[in-house]
């Protein structure tokens, strides 16, 4: 039996409670994965990350391929050893980065050629090359190359991108199978596209499902569409994807979106929001609020960020100290606020999972 | 009996082995204290700091008085609670900062008036005001205001600065005694000046010793003098200071200086070097060497920073990963290198203490 397995443990309406098994341990779903772009969650040690309740982390194969190089990380023993994280790791393929980071991008049938935003050097990604990079990096879960169009792309462009994504997915699936499939220690997930058009989403999801991937991502959302458009697209995907496989919505991390998407059957999320917000001195608060720690209102506030929060930051520090660190631009401000924000989302995921269990 | 007590546990030549007791626990001497200027060791949690073997930390009363304010920290429960450090804390008086940070400084008999380098606002420090700030902050050990002259000051200037420092010290000592002395929970240390002139150093140390402070700092060294000049000045101080009181050399943290100064009877040191070096991607190596982690030579190096080092960083990460973090300018680079550098100095202090014990 493959080390990779999705157990569906319960369901309430469309909300699913599950567990995904990998060679580096399992993670409970619905699951939120924070992002360590360059093989580091900015400013946090793996122990601090684990202390937030995080079970799965994401790294960016595009960034790591450019610097320090996927081959180098392979020589050094792979991503887990390199960055000191023993739990499950997922890497994205770089599709989203190629299309969203700006710079010159030329798409053809076989892949995409683009300039690095770091040093201007020219790189090429193909469905085969991104799997090769990820095979070298060695995460538990690799993603296929997709064509992720901008949010304002018209229906024709969305159809072309979704169909190209399918063709690239077939190429990737075939290569993955030639390599022995997930039994070699790495699962590969397909990515559905189709923008906000339910018929394209249904078509994309059904065609992906037919390719029998280890899991399915829903890409190209949270790029400017309305909440209603997101819901319609998610429903179209969910109806066409197999119930027994994990469903992963990429790049989503705001509490309201996590609540909405899990209610529509999504099992897995990743986002830079908790760490980026933290470095920008913003903390998640109760009931969808947020705290801007540089504000003078916190200068003498002896309370924790969130009353009753069990995170390291809230157990140990008052708002006045965090405000002081933020105003003094101290590194520890971003660190402590990132810890709180990730822990806050992990608490939310625990609540969502409990809801799926109790209402079963 | 006062909570403050220096135990002299052993001596070999002039090298002393001791223990200093405070209301927040004791620290072994010779002791190295890393610096948390703004009530934070840059990028490190108190648990990470403690994990390096650190027992005492230093904070800067000058910086904390300017921002966020000593009165504010007092209202919030004092420095220990504010920054989450339960062990001993020492604050400097700001004398060194006033005279070294640049900006307009006007010295008169009663104190010094200067402009904040942060916002240009005008501040005044007197022997009484700096003790008041430190009483509000609440560290275990407070320092008197001293006049720390530049390294290239001539003998007349050095004499004037040393004599002014003595007058200010008397004012501070008298205020400290009116407040009840160290029985109120805070020790106050005097600071010897006198530059590189042994006769001034001897005069300063003898006069300070006559004032019966809880401990004695040796200021105004490591400001450009030669190793030989430093040694002569240290010897002159050590001969005039009482054997039963702790001796603190301010602003010194290079391994060779720690070795030289402990051999001349100094018990306590503080310095920003291990954390500043860490943020500049420099690590202490064996035998006085240092590693510049941005260098390409480390790109594929699977070894730890220092073979056999027991610090968190060396136990967990290879040089190639640290080089990657440094090149990508990731926060974790400075954090992991700071942890190594502090741990490295604490290992050195442990070795020095063991030497004092075994050769006793």
Interface residues (C-beta under 8 A of the other chain):
Chain A: X38 X39 X40 X42 X43 X44 X45 X48 X67 X68 X72 X75 X76 X77 X82 X83 X84 X299 X300 X302 X312 X316 X317 X318 X320 X321 X323 X324 X325 X327 X328 X330 X331 X332 X334 X335 X336
Chain B: X38 X39 X40 X42 X43 X44 X45 X48 X67 X68 X72 X75 X76 X77 X82 X83 X84 X299 X300 X302 X312 X316 X317 X318 X320 X321 X323 X324 X325 X327 X328 X330 X331 X332 X334 X335 X336
